[in-house]
Amino acid sequence: MKNDPVAAARKAIAEKEYAQAIELLLPAAAGEKMNEEALLLQARCDLALHHHAAAGKIYSFMLQQGAPFSPAARAEAALILGQPQTSLALLAPLATGDLTGEAALIAAVSAYCCGRISDCMRYLARFAAAGEAWDEEDPVELVIEHALERSEYHDLEQIYLDAQESAGKPGPQPRNRWFAINIPVYELYTASRPDKRLKRAAALVRVLAPGEPFSPEGATERLRGILQDFAGSEEDARFGLESLKHLEAGNWAELARMIMALQLEHLRQFAGSLGLEGERIATGALQQLIPLLPLRPAMGLMLLYAIADSEDRMLQQMVQNIEEEVLAALIQIAFQAFYLEMERIRLLNLPASSS
């Protein structure tokens, strides 16, 4: 172990002694031979210590140097530098057979960040089918934790559980992700007291709009302003005018239904960026579509569907018990979250010269 600083550093990382690991790695990482493993581990330790500038310097160097470093190493660098589409492009030549281990996880996370959930599922399915396991003690975990927000990280875990449970097993596909998206919405409706409803609504908002405060007060006015903007546009004027009528009448179910229909139509325009076929969005059932979408549009559509579902009498009775300002706030946030996420994904898919 004494003669192998990288192995010693891995042991220190497993014990969360990141500063010690960096000391062990420095001779190998700073050498003329540019030890790739040592550099990656040092950058990961810097991430763990929140030394983001130091980590960014290493990753930028590896990405810019190109050939001396493997595609997997440069893909990790691109992911951390906010270029998940570059990461996927670097790993594409390996996707037919050599994409295993850490590289497969980096590909899955990169696909997730690009909103290509079906590709993320495919990478994780191959990873699990090869008998590999996502070990949270592995150093690559530091990369995954940095690349994803908390709700996204937990969402990726559900996709991985689905892949792991279905690996080599015939029969119905696991639905961990479906239930993880579904349950928080229905927990809102089962809350018996206003304070519980507020708490559960706030939990949904943390997923839909991380960092945004949940403020039911004035939500109806904010929602009215959004719909008035639509009413004033040439393309969506009819939607805006009809939606405003339902808002003024307090017809939350019909308002949610109209917004959901608009978003499903707009999803067809984004299908290519999401790695989906437009026809599948147009004809597929919501239960099959939602697990293929990025987390925020998926959660938002689930919420709108629950509010709009007039066929479930028990559900509608529970919806009526939710305070109107809470409903208005949730509809408004789900509405905005969808378009913010789609714009983020659209920008990721622009050519480098256009972004």
C-alpha positions in Angstrom: 0.0 0.0 0.0 2.9 2.3 0.8 4.2 2.0 -2.7 0.8 2.6 -4.3 -0.4 6.1 -3.4 -3.6 5.7 -5.5 -4.6 2.6 -3.6 -3.9 4.4 -0.3 -5.9 7.4 -1.5 -8.8 5.2 -2.3 -8.7 3.8 1.2 -8.7 7.3 2.6 -11.6 8.3 0.4 -13.6 5.3 1.6 -13.0 6.6 5.2 -14.0 10.1 4.0 -10.5 11.5 4.7 -10.5 13.6 1.6 -7.7 16.0 2.5 -5.4 13.1 3.4 -6.3 11.5 0.1 -5.3 14.6 -1.8 -1.9 14.6 -0.1 -1.4 11.0 -1.1 -2.4 11.7 -4.7 -0.4 14.9 -5.3 2.9 13.2 -6.4 1.1 11.0 -8.9 -1.3 13.7 -10.1 1.3 16.3 -10.5 3.8 14.1 -12.3 4.8 14.4 -15.9 3.0 11.2 -16.9 -0.3 12.8 -15.9 -1.8 9.8 -14.0 -5.4 9.9 -15.0 -6.7 7.9 -12.1 -4.9 10.2 -9.6 -6.2 13.3 -11.3 -9.8 12.1 -11.2 -9.6 11.1 -7.6 -8.0 14.4 -6.6 -10.8 16.3 -8.5 -13.4 14.1 -6.7 -11.9 14.8 -3.3 -11.9 18.6 -4.2 -15.7 18.2 -4.9 -16.2 16.5 -1.6 -14.4 19.3 0.2 -16.4 21.9 -1.8 -13.2 23.2 -3.4 -15.1 23.6 -6.6 -12.6 26.0 -8.3 -9.8 23.5 -7.7 -11.8 20.6 -9.0 -12.9 22.7 -12.0 -9.3 23.5 -12.8 -8.4 19.8 -13.0 -11.5 18.9 -15.0 -11.0 21.8 -17.4 -7.4 20.6 -18.0 -8.4 17.0 -18.7 -11.2 18.1 -21.1 -9.0 20.5 -23.0 -6.0 18.2 -23.2 -8.1 15.6 -25.1 -6.2 12.5 -26.3 -3.9 11.8 -23.3 -7.0 11.1 -21.3 -9.7 8.4 -21.9 -13.2 9.3 -23.2 -14.6 8.2 -19.8 -12.4 10.7 -17.9 -13.2 13.5 -20.3 -16.9 12.7 -20.1 -16.7 13.0 -16.3 -15.0 16.3 -16.7 -17.6 17.6 -19.1 -20.4 16.5 -16.8 -19.0 18.4 -13.8 -18.3 21.4 -16.0 -22.0 21.6 -16.9 -21.7 20.0 -20.3 -23.7 16.7 -20.1 -24.4 16.7 -23.8 -20.6 16.8 -24.5 -20.2 14.0 -21.9 -22.7 11.8 -23.9 -21.0 12.6 -27.2 -17.6 11.5 -25.7 -19.1 8.2 -24.5 -21.1 7.5 -27.6 -18.3 5.4 -29.3 -18.3 3.2 -26.2 -22.0 2.7 -26.0 -22.1 -0.4 -28.2 -20.1 -2.6 -25.8 -17.3 -1.0 -23.8 -19.5 1.2 -21.6 -19.2 -0.4 -18.2 -18.5 0.4 -14.6 -18.0 4.1 -13.7 -18.3 5.1 -17.4 -21.8 3.6 -17.6 -22.9 5.5 -14.4 -21.4 8.7 -15.8 -23.4 8.1 -19.1 -26.6 7.5 -17.1 -26.2 10.7 -15.1 -25.3 12.7 -18.2 -28.4 11.4 -20.0 -30.5 12.2 -16.9 -29.1 15.8 -16.9 -30.0 16.2 -20.6 -33.5 15.1 -19.9 -33.1 11.9 -21.9 -34.6 9.6 -19.3 -35.1 6.6 -21.7 -31.4 6.7 -22.4 -30.6 6.9 -18.7 -32.8 3.9 -18.2 -31.0 2.0 -21.0 -27.5 2.7 -19.5 -28.5 1.7 -16.0 -30.3 -1.5 -17.4 -27.1 -2.5 -19.1 -25.1 -1.7 -16.0 -27.3 -3.8 -13.8 -27.6 -6.6 -16.4 -23.8 -6.9 -16.3 -24.0 -7.7 -12.6 -22.5 -4.3 -11.6 -23.8 -2.4 -8.6 -24.0 1.3 -7.7 -22.0 1.3 -4.5 -22.5 4.6 -2.6 -19.1 4.1 -1.1 -17.3 4.2 -4.5 -15.5 7.5 -5.3 -17.7 8.1 -8.4 -20.5 8.7 -5.9 -18.9 12.1 -5.2 -19.4 13.0 -8.9 -23.0 11.9 -8.9 -23.9 13.8 -5.8 -22.3 17.0 -7.3 -24.0 16.6 -10.6 -27.6 16.2 -9.3 -29.8 18.1 -6.9 -31.1 16.1 -4.0 -34.5 15.4 -5.5 -32.8 14.4 -8.8 -30.4 12.1 -7.0 -33.3 10.3 -5.3 -35.1 10.1 -8.6 -32.0 8.5 -10.2 -32.0 6.0 -7.4 -35.6 4.9 -8.4 -34.6 4.5 -12.0 -31.6 2.4 -10.8 -33.9 0.3 -8.6 -36.2 -0.4 -11.6 -33.1 -1.4 -13.7 -31.7 -3.6 -10.9 -35.0 -5.4 -10.2 -35.7 -6.1 -13.8 -32.2 -7.3 -14.7 -32.6 -10.7 -16.3 -36.1 -11.2 -14.9 -39.1 -11.8 -17.1 -42.5 -10.4 -16.1 -44.0 -7.0 -15.3 -41.6 -4.1 -15.2 -40.8 -2.6 -11.7 -42.5 0.7 -11.1 -40.4 2.3 -8.3 -40.0 5.5 -10.2 -43.7 5.7 -11.1 -44.7 5.3 -7.4 -42.0 7.7 -6.2 -43.5 10.4 -8.5 -47.1 9.4 -7.8 -47.1 9.0 -4.0 -46.2 12.6 -2.9 -49.1 13.9 -5.0 -51.6 11.6 -3.4 -50.2 12.2 0.0 -51.2 15.8 -0.4 -54.8 14.8 -0.8 -54.8 12.4 2.1 -53.6 15.1 4.5 -56.4 15.8 6.9 -55.3 19.1 8.3 -54.4 22.5 6.7 -50.9 22.4 8.2 -50.2 19.0 6.8 -51.5 20.0 3.4 -49.2 23.0 3.5 -46.2 20.8 4.5 -46.8 18.3 1.7 -47.5 21.0 -0.9 -44.2 22.6 0.1 -42.5 19.2 -0.4 -43.8 19.1 -3.9 -42.6 22.6 -4.6 -39.1 21.7 -3.5 -39.1 19.2 -6.4 -40.8 21.3 -9.0 -38.9 24.6 -8.2 -35.9 23.9 -6.0 -34.9 27.0 -4.0 -38.2 28.8 -4.7 -40.3 29.8 -1.7 -43.7 28.3 -1.4 -46.1 31.2 -1.0 -49.9 30.4 -1.5 -50.7 34.0 -0.7 -51.3 35.9 -4.0 -51.0 32.7 -6.1 -54.3 33.3 -7.9 -53.0 36.7 -9.1 -49.7 35.2 -10.2 -51.5 32.5 -12.1 -53.9 35.1 -13.6 -50.9 37.1 -14.9 -49.4 34.0 -16.6 -52.7 33.2 -18.3 -53.2 36.8 -19.4 -49.8 36.6 -21.1 -51.0 33.5 -23.0 -54.3 35.3 -23.9 -52.3 38.2 -25.4 -50.3 35.9 -27.6 -51.2 35.1 -31.2 -50.5 31.3 -30.9 -52.1 30.5 -27.5 -54.8 33.2 -27.2 -57.7 30.7 -27.2 -56.0 28.7 -24.4 -55.4 31.8 -22.4 -58.9 33.2 -22.7 -60.6 29.8 -21.9 -58.2 29.2 -19.0 -58.9 32.6 -17.5 -62.7 31.8 -17.5 -62.0 28.6 -15.5 -59.8 30.5 -13.1 -62.4 33.2 -12.4 -65.0 30.5 -11.9 -62.7 28.5 -9.5 -63.0 25.5 -11.8 -59.6 24.1 -10.8 -60.2 20.7 -12.4 -60.9 22.1 -15.9 -58.1 24.6 -15.6 -55.6 21.8 -14.7 -57.0 19.7 -17.6 -56.4 22.5 -20.1 -52.9 23.2 -18.9 -52.0 19.5 -19.0 -53.3 19.2 -22.5 -51.2 22.2 -23.6 -48.1 20.8 -22.0 -48.6 17.4 -23.7 -49.0 19.1 -27.0 -45.8 21.1 -26.4 -44.0 17.9 -25.3 -44.3 16.7 -28.8 -42.2 19.6 -30.0 -39.5 18.7 -27.5 -39.7 14.9 -28.2 -36.4 14.8 -30.0 -34.5 16.6 -27.3 -36.0 14.1 -24.8 -35.0 11.1 -26.8 -38.7 10.3 -27.4 -40.9 9.9 -30.5 -43.6 12.6 -30.9 -46.2 10.0 -31.8 -45.5 8.1 -28.6 -46.3 11.2 -26.6 -49.5 11.8 -28.7 -50.9 8.3 -28.3 -49.4 6.9 -25.2 -51.1 6.6 -21.8 -50.0 9.0 -19.2 -48.9 6.2 -16.9 -46.5 5.0 -19.7 -45.3 8.5 -20.6 -44.6 10.0 -17.1 -41.8 7.6 -16.2 -40.0 8.6 -19.4 -40.0 12.3 -18.6 -37.5 14.5 -16.6 -38.5 14.7 -13.0 -40.1 18.2 -12.9 -42.4 17.8 -16.0 -43.2 14.3 -14.7 -44.2 15.5 -11.3 -46.0 18.5 -12.6 -48.1 16.5 -15.0 -48.9 14.0 -12.2 -50.1 16.9 -10.1 -52.2 18.4 -12.8 -53.7 15.0 -13.7 -54.7 14.5 -10.0 -56.4 17.9 -9.9 -58.1 17.3 -13.3 -59.3 13.7 -12.7 -63.1 14.1 -12.4 -63.7 10.4 -12.8 -62.3 9.5 -9.4 -65.0 10.8 -7.0 -63.1 10.1 -3.9 -60.1 12.0 -5.3 -62.2 14.9 -6.3 -63.8 15.1 -2.9 -60.3 15.3 -1.4 -59.3 18.0 -4.0 -62.2 20.1 -2.9 -60.8 20.0 0.6 -57.6 21.7 -0.4 -57.5 25.4 0.0 -58.0 27.3 -3.2 -54.8 29.4 -2.8 -52.8 26.2 -2.3 -54.3 24.7 -5.5 -53.6 28.0 -7.4 -50.0 28.0 -6.1 -49.4 24.4 -7.1 -50.9 24.8 -10.6 -48.9 28.0 -11.1 -45.6 26.3 -10.1 -46.3 23.2 -12.1 -47.1 25.4 -15.1 -43.9 27.4 -14.8 -41.6 24.4 -13.9 -42.6 22.6 -17.1 -41.4 25.5 -19.4 -38.3 26.3 -17.3 -37.2 22.7 -17.6 -38.0 22.5 -21.3 -36.0 25.7 -21.9 -33.1 24.3 -20.0 -33.1 21.1 -22.1 -33.5 23.1 -25.3 -30.5 25.2 -24.5 -28.4 22.1 -23.8 -29.3 20.7 -27.2 -28.2 23.9 -29.1 -25.0 23.7 -31.1 -22.0 25.0 -29.2 -21.8 28.1 -31.5 -25.5 29.0 -30.8 -25.6 28.6 -27.0 
